[in-house]
Amino acid sequence: MLSGIIVKVLSIVLLIAVGIVLILGIGTLFKGGEASKKYSNKLMQLRVLLQFFAIIILIVFAYFFKN
């Protein structure tokens, strides 16, 4: 029971983290200027990295908690 709650909470946290980084990256991209040059690409790279970790963690959860 507790493990199911942990899986749901961690999944939601990962989804929110990816969404926040995506919104920040797009906002910085459209803002333009020096901030765009400095942070836009880094934020999108961070988004891809977070998505990778989220997918790996969700696959691990699906494998171990497949009841």
MOFEN-V360853 format. One record per run of one state. SS is the DSSP state (H for helix, E for strand, C for the rest). FROM is the first residue (numbers start at 1). TO is the last residue. If there is no record, write none. Layout:
ss = [SS,SS]
from = [FROM,FROM]
to = [TO,TO]
This chain:
ss = [C,H,C,H,C]
from = [1,2,32,33,65]
to = [1,31,32,64,67]
